[in-house]
Amino acid sequence: MKILVVGSGGREHAIIRKLKESPKVDTIYAYPGNGGISADAICVEGGKATDIPGVVAFAKEHQIDRVVVAPDDPLVLGMVDALNEAGIRTFGPKANAAILEGSKVFSKNLMKKYGIPTAAYETFDNPKDAESYIQRQNQYPVVIKADGLALGKGVLIAQNYEDACQALKTIMEDKAFGASGNHVVVEEFLEGVEVSVLAFTDSKTVKPMVSSMDHKRAMDGDQGLNTGGMGTIAPNPHYTQQVAQQCMERIFLPTIAAMEKEGRPFKGCLYFGLMLTKKGPYVIEYNCRFGDPETQVVLPLLETDLEEIFEAIDGQRLDQLEICWKNQAAACVILASGGYPVSYQKGYPIHGLDEKGQLDGACIYHAGTKYADGQYLTNGGRVLGVTTTGDTLPQALQRAYDAVKKIDFTDMHYRKDIGAKAL
């Protein structure tokens, strides 16, 4: 088989490394990929992950057997629809299902309609109306979310009225996230433990993957700005069998059934961002694809052939496939450019990796790198994901941080407390 993976980050690198293990897969292309991915796949230089006509044309020309659309933007824009119309097998939801992530207003209204537990909320398209509502509620902290896609950074938590007004100005007037901020969701702040659960679904059956815990804030102790994710661990020890059963009954199956009833069948990977509260699990957000960096700890624990799973989803046979997982733990520490997520320099040489961009004893997923003149250079905010596994979570974390110490580049920044909350 020839497979094309759309995207250029650490998530895509993790998907490619797992697909390489499949005896069914001969050749993998990445559109556009990055410096580190080029050691594992044929990168299409100059390609853009949102270029739907370009991806369709490339897939036809190279007789691609399957396209894996990994990032949110092309999914929301309808890349799967276009590929399906061209007769190309694709992993990922169509645009009318990807709206679960593409519009927080849509997803909140869906949850309200079908009784799926989520925080109390109101939606607004006028900042003054939102300010008045927040003032009347007078409950802090309060959560303010841009409606559309915002690279995982469109959620602001305000501690008081002044903070809330500033957040609304940032999103709705300054357009920090572009048109994604034309509408906002204002919702109650939920207290509890956050859990990420990715799930395979063929629109009928839901097969959850190993749970994980993301670390969104830039600094130790969950301080600093929201990022795309500074590290993650799996499994999440707070996600017990009992909690998993509650989530399946109250959230996972009802969500899939709701999308089916709405004429928006969801096939692909559905990400559930959950908060485990004293009242039970609540949905914080949905993503319509593999999470980043959750994928970097979940897929290393997968034993079943990933292409076989994709084929079961194609034929709505997921209920007939047993998906097996290693009885281990995994940890991923993100190495970022100093100044991320605001502003940072690129082009610094990365020291400590071998000629394939790897490090013995760890799996290195490249997120923002390029390869030039025989060396790897930084080329993004999040640069590398250093992932290790172990029989226990402390062992996996120890191995990850031991590996981190062997890598160096100018202004390298990383959190030193990944997994601490889980322990």
C-alpha positions in Angstrom: 0.0 0.0 0.0 1.0 3.6 -0.6 -0.2 6.0 2.1 -0.2 9.8 2.2 -0.2 11.5 5.6 -1.3 15.1 5.5 0.4 17.4 8.1 3.8 18.5 9.4 4.0 18.0 13.2 4.8 15.6 15.9 1.4 13.9 15.7 1.9 13.2 12.0 5.4 11.8 12.8 3.9 9.4 15.4 1.2 8.3 12.9 3.8 7.6 10.2 6.1 5.7 12.6 3.2 3.5 13.6 2.1 2.9 10.0 5.6 1.9 9.1 5.2 -1.1 11.4 2.3 -2.5 9.3 3.3 -5.2 6.8 0.5 -3.9 4.6 2.3 -0.6 4.1 5.1 -0.2 1.5 5.5 3.5 0.9 4.5 6.6 3.0 4.4 10.1 1.8 4.0 13.2 4.0 2.3 16.4 2.8 4.4 18.4 3.6 6.1 16.7 6.5 9.2 18.2 8.2 12.9 17.6 8.6 12.6 14.7 11.0 9.7 13.1 9.2 11.9 12.9 6.0 13.8 10.0 7.7 10.6 8.0 7.8 8.6 9.1 4.8 8.9 10.9 1.4 8.1 14.5 2.1 6.3 16.7 -0.4 8.2 19.9 -0.1 6.2 23.1 -0.6 2.9 21.3 0.0 0.4 22.9 2.4 -1.8 20.8 4.6 -4.8 22.9 3.7 -4.3 22.7 -0.1 -7.2 20.4 -0.9 -6.9 20.5 -4.7 -3.1 19.9 -4.3 -3.6 16.9 -2.0 -6.3 15.3 -4.3 -4.1 15.8 -7.4 -1.0 14.3 -5.6 -3.0 11.3 -4.4 -4.4 10.7 -7.9 -1.0 11.1 -9.6 0.8 8.8 -7.2 -2.0 6.3 -7.0 -2.2 6.6 -3.2 -4.2 3.8 -1.6 -5.1 5.8 1.6 -4.8 9.4 2.7 -4.7 10.1 6.5 -5.8 13.7 7.1 -4.3 14.5 10.5 -4.7 18.2 11.3 -8.0 20.0 12.1 -8.0 22.7 9.4 -8.2 20.5 6.3 -10.8 18.3 8.0 -13.0 21.3 8.8 -12.4 22.6 5.3 -13.7 19.4 3.7 -10.5 17.6 2.5 -12.0 14.1 3.2 -15.1 15.0 1.2 -13.0 16.0 -1.8 -10.8 12.9 -1.6 -13.8 10.6 -1.3 -15.4 12.2 -4.3 -12.2 11.4 -6.2 -12.6 7.7 -5.1 -9.6 7.8 -2.6 -9.9 5.9 0.7 -9.4 8.4 3.5 -9.1 8.3 7.3 -10.8 11.2 9.0 -14.3 12.7 9.3 -16.1 14.7 6.6 -16.6 18.4 7.0 -20.2 18.1 8.4 -18.8 15.9 11.2 -15.6 17.8 11.8 -17.8 20.8 12.8 -17.7 19.1 16.3 -14.3 20.8 16.6 -14.7 23.5 14.0 -17.5 25.3 16.0 -17.6 25.3 19.8 -21.1 26.9 19.5 -22.2 23.9 17.5 -20.7 21.3 19.9 -22.1 23.0 23.0 -25.6 23.2 21.5 -25.4 19.5 20.5 -24.5 18.5 24.0 -27.3 20.6 25.4 -29.8 19.1 23.0 -28.8 15.5 23.7 -28.2 15.7 27.4 -24.4 15.1 27.2 -22.8 16.5 30.4 -21.0 19.8 29.8 -20.4 23.1 31.6 -23.3 25.6 31.7 -22.8 28.2 29.0 -24.1 31.0 26.7 -23.0 32.0 23.3 -22.4 35.6 22.0 -21.5 37.4 18.8 -21.4 40.9 20.5 -18.7 41.6 23.1 -20.9 44.1 25.0 -23.7 41.4 25.5 -21.0 39.0 26.7 -19.7 41.5 29.2 -23.2 42.2 30.6 -23.8 38.5 31.0 -20.5 37.9 32.8 -21.2 40.9 35.1 -24.7 39.5 35.9 -23.4 36.0 36.6 -20.6 37.3 38.8 -19.0 33.9 39.1 -15.2 33.6 38.7 -13.1 32.1 37.3 -15.1 32.2 34.0 -14.0 30.4 30.7 -14.2 32.3 27.4 -13.7 30.3 24.2 -13.3 31.4 20.6 -15.9 29.6 18.5 -13.6 28.3 15.7 -10.1 26.8 15.4 -7.3 28.5 17.2 -4.4 26.1 17.3 -5.5 24.9 20.8 -4.9 28.4 22.2 -8.4 29.9 21.9 -9.5 29.3 25.5 -9.0 32.1 28.0 -9.7 31.8 31.8 -10.6 35.0 33.4 -10.2 35.4 37.2 -12.3 38.6 37.5 -14.5 41.0 35.4 -11.6 43.1 34.2 -9.8 39.9 33.0 -13.0 38.8 31.2 -13.4 42.1 29.4 -9.8 41.9 28.3 -10.3 38.3 27.1 -13.3 39.3 25.1 -11.4 42.3 23.5 -8.5 39.9 22.6 -10.8 37.4 21.0 -13.6 39.5 19.5 -12.1 42.9 18.8 -8.4 42.4 18.4 -9.1 39.2 16.4 -6.2 37.4 18.0 -7.6 34.2 16.5 -9.0 35.7 13.3 -12.6 34.9 12.3 -12.6 32.2 14.9 -13.4 34.9 17.4 -16.5 36.3 15.6 -18.5 34.2 18.1 -17.6 33.2 21.7 -18.8 30.7 24.2 -18.9 31.9 27.9 -19.0 28.9 30.2 -18.7 28.0 33.9 -15.3 27.0 35.2 -15.3 23.3 36.0 -13.0 22.0 38.8 -11.5 18.5 38.7 -8.9 16.4 36.9 -8.5 16.8 33.1 -8.3 13.6 31.0 -7.9 13.2 27.2 -9.4 10.2 25.6 -8.9 9.5 21.8 -11.3 7.0 20.3 -11.6 5.2 17.0 -15.1 5.2 15.6 -16.8 4.0 12.4 -20.0 6.1 13.3 -21.6 3.1 15.0 -19.0 1.6 17.3 -16.6 3.5 19.6 -13.2 1.9 20.6 -11.4 4.3 23.1 -7.7 4.3 23.1 -5.4 4.5 26.2 -6.3 7.6 28.3 -3.7 10.4 28.6 -3.0 13.7 30.5 -2.0 16.8 28.5 0.0 19.8 29.9 -1.2 22.9 28.1 0.5 25.7 30.0 3.9 26.9 28.9 5.5 26.9 32.4 5.9 24.5 35.4 3.1 24.4 37.8 0.6 25.1 35.0 1.7 28.7 34.9 2.0 30.9 31.8 0.1 31.0 28.5 -1.8 28.2 26.9 0.2 26.3 24.2 -0.6 23.4 21.8 0.7 21.1 24.6 4.1 20.9 26.4 4.0 17.2 27.2 1.7 14.3 28.1 1.6 10.9 29.8 -0.5 7.8 29.3 -2.4 6.2 30.8 -4.0 8.8 33.0 -4.2 7.1 36.5 -7.4 9.1 37.4 -9.2 7.4 34.5 -10.3 4.3 36.3 -12.5 1.4 34.9 -15.5 2.9 36.6 -14.9 6.3 35.1 -14.4 4.7 31.7 -17.7 3.0 31.9 -19.5 6.2 32.9 -17.8 8.0 30.0 -18.9 5.3 27.5 -22.5 5.4 28.7 -23.0 9.1 29.2 -20.6 10.7 26.7 -19.0 8.5 24.0 -21.9 6.5 22.7 -24.4 9.4 23.1 -22.1 11.7 21.1 -21.8 9.3 18.2 -25.5 8.6 18.3 -26.3 12.4 18.4 -24.1 13.0 15.3 -25.8 10.1 13.5 -29.2 11.6 14.3 -28.1 15.0 13.1 -27.1 13.5 9.7 -23.4 14.0 10.5 -22.0 10.4 10.9 -18.5 10.6 12.4 -15.9 8.2 11.1 -12.2 8.6 12.2 -10.6 9.6 15.5 -12.7 11.5 17.9 -10.9 13.3 20.8 -12.8 13.7 24.1 -11.4 16.4 26.4 -12.9 15.6 29.7 -13.1 17.0 33.3 -13.6 14.5 36.1 -15.7 16.5 38.6 -17.3 15.6 41.9 -20.5 15.2 39.9 -18.9 12.9 37.3 -17.2 13.3 34.0 -18.0 16.4 31.8 -17.0 17.3 28.3 -14.7 20.3 28.0 -14.2 20.0 24.2 -14.2 17.7 21.2 -11.5 17.4 18.6 -12.1 15.8 15.3 -8.7 14.1 15.0 -5.7 12.7 16.9 -4.5 15.0 19.6 -1.1 16.6 19.6 0.9 15.6 21.8 -1.5 12.9 23.0 -0.8 10.8 19.9 2.9 10.7 20.8 2.2 8.7 24.0 -0.9 6.7 22.9 0.3 5.2 19.6 3.6 3.8 21.0 1.3 1.7 23.3 -0.8 0.3 20.4 -0.1 -3.3 19.5 -2.8 -3.8 16.8 -1.9 -2.9 13.1 -3.0 0.7 12.6 -3.9 0.2 9.0 -6.1 -2.8 10.0 -8.0 -0.4 12.3 -8.4 2.1 9.4 -9.8 -0.7 7.2 -12.2 -1.8 9.9 -13.5 1.8 10.1 -13.8 1.9 6.3 -16.1 -1.1 6.3 -17.9 -0.3 9.6 -16.5 -3.5 11.1 -14.9 -1.9 14.2 -17.1 -4.0 16.4 -15.5 -7.1 15.0 -11.9 -6.0 15.6 -10.1 -6.5 19.0 -7.7 -3.6 19.5 -4.8 -4.5 21.8 -2.6 -2.3 24.0 0.7 -2.8 25.8 0.4 -3.0 29.6 2.9 -0.1 29.9 3.1 3.6 30.5 4.4 6.3 28.2 5.7 9.9 28.7 6.4 12.7 26.2 8.3 15.9 27.0 8.1 18.6 24.4 11.2 20.6 23.7 10.2 24.1 22.6 11.8 27.2 21.2 12.4 29.9 23.9 9.5 32.4 23.7 6.9 29.9 22.5 3.9 30.3 22.3 4.4 34.1 21.5 7.5 34.8 19.5 10.7 32.8 18.9 13.7 32.4 16.7 14.2 29.5 14.2 17.2 27.9 12.5 19.3 26.8 15.5 21.3 23.5 15.2 19.9 20.6 17.3 22.7 18.6 19.1 22.4 15.1 20.4 20.4 13.4 17.6 21.8 10.7 15.3 21.7 11.0 11.4 18.1 9.9 11.4 17.0 12.5 14.0 16.7 9.9 16.8 18.2 9.1 20.1 19.0 5.7 21.4 16.6 4.7 24.2 13.9 7.3 23.2 11.6 7.8 20.3 12.0 11.4 19.0 9.0 12.8 17.2 9.8 15.9 15.2 7.3 18.7 15.4 9.2 21.8 14.1 12.4 20.9 12.5 14.1 21.1 9.1 17.0 19.2 7.7 19.7 21.1 5.9 23.4 20.5 5.1 23.5 17.3 7.1 22.0 18.6 10.3 18.6 19.2 12.0 17.6 22.8 12.7 14.8 24.2 14.8 11.9 25.4 12.6 8.9 26.0 14.9 7.6 26.7 18.4 7.3 23.1 19.5 10.5 21.4 18.1 10.7 17.8 19.4 8.6 15.4 21.4 10.9 13.1 23.5 8.8 9.9 24.1 9.7 6.9 26.2 7.8 3.9 27.6 8.3 1.9 30.8 6.6 -0.7 33.0 5.4 2.2 35.3 4.8 5.9 34.8 7.7 6.9 37.0 10.0 4.7 35.0 8.8 6.2 31.7 9.2 9.8 33.0 12.7 9.1 34.3 13.7 7.7 30.9 12.2 10.7 29.1 14.0 13.3 31.2 17.3 11.3 31.0 16.9 11.5 27.2 16.0 15.2 27.3 19.4 15.9 29.0 21.2 14.6 25.9 19.6 17.0 23.5 20.4 20.7 23.2 19.7 23.8 21.0 19.9 27.5 21.7 17.0 28.8 23.9 15.6 25.3 24.4 12.7 25.3 26.8 10.7 22.5 28.4 8.6 21.8 31.4 10.3 19.9 34.2 7.0 18.7 35.9 5.4 16.6 33.2 3.4 13.8 34.9 3.8 15.3 38.4 0.1 15.8 38.8 -0.5 12.2 37.9 2.0 10.9 40.5 
